[in-house]
Amino acid sequence: MKLGSYVEILHYVDDAVAAGAYYQKLGLVALGDDVYTDGRYHLHLVPGDGANPSLRYFGCDMESLKAGGLDINEDRLISPAGVNILLSSEPPPRQLPHDNVARAQDITRLGKFGELSAFIPDINIECAFWEAAGYKTLGRYAQPSPWGIWMDQLMLIGLHQDDVDEPFAICHFSPDMKEVNGQLKAEGFDLQPFDASSDPDDLTWQKLMTPWSLLFYLFTGDISDAQP
């Protein structure tokens, strides 16, 4: 059973107006009510403090989810790695622009959303949680370290078993990302090499920590026809 019929990425900020302007410069499109979309996911800016980023599902059948064995406390699930998932039985406040996130069209300069990425200590423990929550395995691999992608049609979760101290991140892919990253740097965005071993002048892969503590991974690659 799916967690709900609609999901959004919650992003807690101290200034929704300034944050909204920032994300529009990245190419996300304003939908109103502090919600911005890339064509695949909805990013909802919420004033105040909270875990960045979190997921929030609407249209949840709470009794069925609890009967299915999910450990729901105060209408919230927390994955073993610490991903917060808020659950609401209220009807969705809006609709996603797709019925399959892996096949949806991108409408932003950042290319396609690939996954909400999490570095985790044990992929078996973490994937068991997501599968119990209704996510299906799209692909699971052993190299360069154990990782995989899981989907519930509404959201894509990438789990990467590695001892890396990085927050959860939104990953985007584009064949032209190297050029896009160059444009972003020229516009003053604070892009950094993906890791310490990377060439600081190579814009093929970059990461961007926004002023509101939301991390983006920006990769060069084409996933338009990918079946992870």
Secondary structure, DSSP 8 states (H G I E B T S, - for coil): --S-SEEEEEEEES-HHHHHHHHHHTT-EEEETTEEE-SS-EEEEEES---SSEEEEES--HHHHHHTT---SSSEEE-TT--EEEE--S--SS--S-S-TTT----STT-EEEEEEEEES-HHHHHHHHHHTT-EEEEEE-SSSSEEEEE-SS-EEEEEES------EEEEEETTHHHHHHHHHHTT--EEESSTTS-TT--SEEEEE-TTS-EEEEEE---TT---
